Structures are given as structure tokens and as C-alpha cells.
Amino acid sequence: MKKRTKTIAALLLAFALAFALAACGGGASEESAPAEEEPAAEEGADAAQTEDPVADTTSGADELQTITPGKLTVATGDPAWAPWVLNDDPASGEGYEAALVYKIADQLGFAPEDVVWTRSDFDAAIQPGPKDFDFNLQQYSITPERKEVVDFSSPYYKEPLVIVVKDDNPFAGATTLAELKGAVFGAASGDIATQVTEEKIAPDKEVQLFENLSDVFAALNSGQIDATICGLLTGDYVINIENEQVDGGIILGSVDGSEDSTEGLGLLLEKDSPLTPKVTESVDALRDDGTLDQLKGEWLSNLEFPVLK
């Protein structure tokens, strides 16, 4: 009987020990639970990476897709003429377009020393295909035809249409549009000047049409016509730069409201350039804050003429 009792006690003791070992095993499993909290540590690491000070100091210029990373490559004419660029030295920042480039560069996040100037042929730059500049400005008029093969920013300058005559012409003293109704006007076929002449000056008089502007100015120089209407920049060029085209030519004044008849001058970029929206935003900001007007007053005051009404 005693032997049986001892056997039962031994079994109970063995059972108790097995239960205790099982309980200890369960306790070890519970202690290992904190290992599952490692994702929280990883989440903290991600947060640290987000707050990386190096990432925060990256400039907007570094994020732009320019020809040379960190640089802004700008093309102009060869040579570049005043008052758009003074002394054929765009890097000086003197002249309307030269000064404008550094304002735009600042808007885009480029320091002055990161602006790289290059030269380009006017006609070659406006052809379709890849460009070796980020943008180009040498008085490019924005036209629907050109926009099919290149991009333009919003206009940085809107030029009026002006009336050009010779200083010995009977109409050289006209101060109003009404005084020009008897004049014989010429224009290039398809040019906006034809429409403006007919609407503003001589609705009942036919405008003499020529194949191109060169023929128009030749006719004006020879006395075949009395006057023509053209963009201010074109008129200034044929009178003051290529003055052999119109010997003794003068600008009477601008046609009232004619600035709205053209889209203006824009920065030229490669077709579908990723920079186009950013450059346009910069030009718009400079227009809105009065910078464009300030630059016009500083550099283009010699291109202001009376408005003929």
C-alpha cells in the first residue's frame, strides 16, 4: 500500500515538473515579443531620412533639366544689338534682354555665375530639332507657325506697330492717323500690317502688296509708296542699323492699340521642353511685380514714340 502511494506521489511530482517546464517555456515566448517592435525602429529611420538636411538644401536650379546640370545656358545673336545687349556683351547684364536673363535666372534659382552664354544664328535656332541652349532670346516674335516647331515662353515684350516714312515725304509731318488717309501704304502679303492699315487708316484705299518686307522697304526707299506699317523693332532696324534700306527713314509713331495685334516677343525653347512651364512662370512673375516695366524704362526708352490716334 505504501509502495503504491509512493508511486502515485512520484507521478504527481513528475506531472507538476512537466507543467512547470511548460509554463517556463511560455514565459520565454512572452519575453521575445519586443522583437516584433522592430518595424517601429525602421519607421523612425525613415523619418530621419526625410529630415536629411542635405535634401532640404537642394536648390530649385538643381532640380531643373538643363543642358548642363546646375547651369543655365542662354543663347543670343552674333552679334547682339543694342539696346537689347550693350556692347555685344550679354554677360555684362546691360541691355534689356541681357538684364532680363539674370532676373529670370534668379527666379529659377541660378546664381549669376551659373549663367552660361552662347551664340546662335537667328534662323537656325528657330528650326525644328534639338537645341544646344536652354532658351534663346534675340527678339523672336511669337507666331502660330513657329509654335509648331519650337516652344515659347509668355511674352517678355509686346511691341507696337509703327508707321515708317522718309523724312522728305509729304506725309512726314503727320501727327494723327487721319492725316495719313491720302498716303499710299505698302505691306508684305499676308502681313498683319495690311489688316491694321485697312482698319485704322485707309478702309477705302487698297494697300499695295509685296512679296516680303525687303521689297516693301525698297518701294518705300524709291518713293513707290509713301509709308508702311511694321513692328517697332523692324522699323528701328531698317532705319538705324541697316539704314541703306530706307535712306532718311523716320518713325512717325505707333498705331494706337496695335500692341494687342501681336503676341509679342518670347524666349525660344526646344519643342516640348520641360523648362517651358518654369520659364513662363518666371516671365509672368516679373511682369506681375513690375520688373519688366522697370527694365523697359531703363533700356528701351529710346524706342518710345508718340501714339498716333
Secondary structure, 3 states (H helix, E strand, C coil): CHHHHHHHHHHHHHHHHHHHHHHHHHHHHHHCHHHHHHHHHHHHHHHHHHCCHHHHCCCHHHHCCCCCCCCEEEEECCCCCCCCCHHHCHHHCCCHHHHHHHHHHHHHCCCHHHEEEEECCHHHHCCCCCCCCCEECCCCECCHHHHCCEEECCCCECCCEEEEEECCCCCCCCCCCHHHCCCCEEEECCCHHHHHHHHHHCCCCCCEEECCHHHHHHHHHHCCCCEEEEEHHHHHHHHHHCCCCCCCEEEEEEECCHHHHCCCECCEEECCCCCHHHHHHHHHHHHHCCHHHHHHHHHCHHHCCCEEC
